[in-house]
């Protein structure tokens, strides 16, 4: 994700946040019929949340594994939602089908984890 954002800003948006918002709004308009550039901010939140989640896991594995189910559900739900949007809603062809398969597998894995987990 870090490489994706850096590459997009370096090669597509000339390091301009405004250009990224405009491009996102144009793509969103083409796909949904609504001109919304705020998707860029959802990508930023996705990146920060994913990195923070990984750092928590690396620095405090016991605390990470003992966290409540609602934190797991909120974090993974948001990450899966954004990944689904990026690969299924806004892509086509092989990437879309790969996104469908990955989304189904992630949802199934989350379900299995929740069923097996007896944490509060």
C-alpha positions as CSV (number, residue, x, y, z in Angstrom):
1,X,0.0,0.0,0.0
2,X,2.8,2.4,0.8
3,X,4.4,1.6,-2.6
4,X,1.1,2.0,-4.3
5,X,0.5,5.5,-2.8
6,X,4.1,6.6,-3.5
7,X,3.9,5.4,-7.1
8,X,0.5,7.0,-7.7
9,X,1.7,10.3,-6.4
10,X,5.1,10.2,-8.1
11,X,4.0,8.9,-11.6
12,X,0.3,10.0,-11.9
13,X,-0.4,12.9,-9.6
14,X,3.0,14.8,-9.6
15,X,3.0,14.7,-5.8
16,X,-0.2,16.8,-5.7
17,X,-2.9,15.9,-3.2
18,X,-5.4,18.1,-5.2
19,X,-4.6,16.2,-8.4
20,X,-5.2,12.9,-6.5
21,X,-8.6,14.1,-5.2
22,X,-9.6,15.3,-8.7
23,X,-8.6,12.0,-10.3
24,X,-10.4,10.0,-7.6
25,X,-13.5,12.1,-8.1
26,X,-13.4,11.5,-11.8
27,X,-13.0,7.8,-11.4
28,X,-15.7,7.6,-8.8
29,X,-18.1,9.6,-11.1
30,X,-17.4,7.1,-13.9
31,X,-18.1,4.1,-11.7
32,X,-20.9,5.3,-9.4
33,X,-22.3,8.4,-11.0
34,X,-21.2,10.5,-8.0
35,X,-18.2,12.9,-8.1
36,X,-16.5,12.1,-4.8
37,X,-12.8,12.7,-4.3
38,X,-12.8,11.8,-0.6
39,X,-11.8,8.2,-1.4
40,X,-8.2,9.5,-1.2
41,X,-8.8,10.1,2.5
42,X,-10.1,6.6,2.9
43,X,-6.9,5.3,1.4
44,X,-4.9,7.3,3.9
45,X,-7.0,5.9,6.8
46,X,-6.5,2.4,5.4
47,X,-2.8,2.9,5.3
48,X,-2.5,4.3,8.8
49,X,-4.8,1.7,10.3
50,X,-3.0,-1.2,8.5
51,X,0.4,0.0,9.6
52,X,-0.8,0.7,13.2
53,X,-2.4,-2.7,13.4
54,X,0.9,-4.4,12.2
55,X,3.0,-2.4,14.6
56,X,0.7,-3.3,17.5
57,X,1.1,-7.0,16.6
58,X,4.9,-6.7,16.3
59,X,5.4,-4.8,19.6
60,X,2.8,-6.4,21.8
61,X,1.7,-9.7,20.4
62,X,0.0,-10.8,23.6
63,X,-2.0,-7.6,23.9
64,X,-2.8,-7.7,20.2
65,X,-4.1,-11.3,20.5
66,X,-6.1,-10.5,23.6
67,X,-7.8,-7.4,22.2
68,X,-11.6,-7.5,22.2
69,X,-13.6,-8.8,19.3
70,X,-15.2,-5.4,18.5
71,X,-11.7,-4.0,17.8
72,X,-10.9,-6.9,15.5
73,X,-14.3,-6.6,13.7
74,X,-13.9,-2.8,13.3
75,X,-10.3,-3.0,12.0
76,X,-10.7,-6.0,9.7
77,X,-14.1,-4.9,8.6
78,X,-12.8,-1.5,7.4
79,X,-9.7,-3.1,5.8
80,X,-11.8,-5.7,3.9
81,X,-14.4,-3.0,2.9
82,X,-11.7,-0.8,1.4
83,X,-9.9,-3.7,-0.3
84,X,-13.2,-4.8,-1.8
85,X,-13.9,-1.3,-3.1
86,X,-10.5,-1.1,-4.6
87,X,-10.4,-4.5,-6.3
88,X,-14.0,-5.3,-7.0
89,X,-15.9,-2.1,-7.4
90,X,-13.2,0.1,-9.1
91,X,-11.4,-2.6,-11.1
92,X,-12.3,-5.0,-13.9
93,X,-11.2,-8.3,-15.4
94,X,-8.8,-10.5,-13.6
95,X,-8.2,-8.0,-10.8
96,X,-11.9,-7.9,-10.1
97,X,-12.3,-11.7,-10.0
98,X,-9.2,-11.9,-7.8
99,X,-10.7,-9.4,-5.5
100,X,-13.9,-11.4,-5.3
101,X,-12.1,-14.5,-4.4
102,X,-9.8,-12.7,-1.9
103,X,-12.9,-11.0,-0.3
104,X,-14.7,-14.3,0.1
105,X,-11.7,-15.9,1.6
106,X,-11.1,-13.0,4.0
107,X,-14.7,-13.0,5.1
108,X,-14.6,-16.7,5.6
109,X,-11.4,-16.5,7.6
110,X,-12.9,-13.8,9.8
111,X,-15.9,-15.9,10.4
112,X,-13.8,-18.9,11.3
113,X,-11.7,-16.8,13.6
114,X,-14.7,-15.4,15.4
115,X,-16.4,-18.8,15.8
116,X,-13.2,-20.3,17.3
117,X,-12.4,-17.3,19.4
118,X,-13.8,-17.2,22.9
119,X,-12.4,-13.8,23.9
120,X,-14.8,-11.1,25.3
